[in-house]
Amino acid sequence: MKFYANDPASPPLRRPRPSLIDDPSIIGFLEALPDGAALLEVDGTIKLVNTKMQLLLNLAKGDLVGSDLAKHARTVGPIMSKIATAIQHLKRAELTGSLNSQRSVFASISMLRTNDGAAYAALFTMRELTRSAKDVAPDRFRFETDILQDAAVRYVQNDRLRDLAKLAATALERGSPVMLLGESGTGKTEFARHVRQSDVATGLPFVHVNCGLLSEQHFDTEMFGIEPGSALDTSTRGKLGYVEVADGGILFLDQVSDLSLAAQIKLVAFLESRTFSRVGSTQRRQTRIHLVSATNQNILSLIDAGRFRKDLYYRLASVVVEIGKLSGQDDLIRLLVDLKMNAINHKIAGVLKVSEGFHEKLLTYDYPGNVRELFNILDRAAALASDIIQPEHFIIPYSPAGPSNMSAPTAQEPTSRTFKELVHEFEAWLVEKAVAQHGSKRSAAKALGIDVATLLRKSNR
């Protein structure tokens, strides 16, 4: 543990601290930090804590905020006692050590002071030391790295999406749950993340729950967590559930229609009281969350079929936002094309451009796969083009409606050919087109999901 003696001593008479420290929006600053972070009073009381710190300490926001930092030494590890000692001396300190969870961490405490040297708060940060060095390459400019990583996922919106995002953000601010409806690939998850970045919801923790992966057996442990020391606690340190991690922020229930009826009943009970118990505990805990759900199913048809509870629907859908399909939204298609091409050009040596003829084909296509399919079309075209993407590079080989820009083999009358011969002919046609598109038999085999030997056998018939 290292103390820094150059911190000025606090004078006996302290002036009022800056009002910024008591501004609720300061949590947005903490959430933006890459490491776990907590804002402490000078007496060691935890004032604010970000989501990353909660996960590192394996403690919920409700257990941390308002408590004395030193109180958690037994649960977290002796490193907390050392940090608390540094606060008592009003000194900046840095140390490395292990938590009770066996995580190796680097922790630091820095005092926040007024212009005359009076300490009015402290910033406590912690990061895990087991992160791979490739997370932040030392020989690359950090801002440039962020641009390259984020270029493919940066969000764009037209006027319609902008209005819907404003509606959703306002609803969340006023405590109303929001349900997002839309076909697969329309960008419901990105829309939800963008709402989190709006003026009224910025900086809030965002917990994405894929309900399709929540089995009925594990719903309680994943959603509500496990009490440390309970019979089901195999790690001896408990487990935070989604609702605790999302406390004070946004809980995003993606594909909520995939929940089993038993899980839906439990979710209704939680939403009714906004209280829960960890598995293995009888203590009721409260949580304050902003709720967003999403589904690509016809939710009203599921209710009529008895596969989705009506009482759950009314608790999730105070405000319903329908994300429309991509086809017909010419302005959004052009924005998405610019977004994707910028991302592609960041990865290649030259600069690929899109011809107006290719643009026209993009604007007239139906997009059964919506945004995901648009991006796949552009990736495929970029692989085929040299410097300008032309109309002939618009290829949809695996569209549900059938191959596009390809001429199917002309079959003879079924009576003159056997079914087996027709199948062999169609397979040979698929192989030929895949090799022409992907440039090699190995790449074509990978795209078709078969090995090279199988492809060669089918092409030699």
Secondary structure, DSSP 8 states (H G I E B T S, - for coil): -EEETTS----SS-----GGGG-TTHHHHHHHSSSEEEEE-TTSBEEEE-HHHHHHHT--HHHHTTSBGGGGHHHH-THHHHHHHHHHTT-EEEEEEE-TTS-EEEEEEEEEE-TTS-EEEEEEEEEETTS-GGGS-TTS-HHHHHHHHHTTT-----HHHHHHHHHHHHHHHTT--EEEE--TTS-HHHHHHHHHTSTTTTT--EEEEEGGG--TTTHHHHHHEE-TTSTT-TTSS-EE-HHHHTTTSEEEEETGGGS-HHHHHHHHHHHHHSEE--BT----EE---EEEEEESS-HHHHHHTTSS-HHHHHHH-SEEEE---STT-HHHHHHHHHHHHHHHHHHSSS--EE-HHHHHHHHH---TTHHHHHHHHHHHHHHH-SSEE-GGG---TT-TT--SS--------TTTS-HHHHHHHHHHHHHHHHHHHHSSHHHHHHHHTS-HHHHHHHHT-
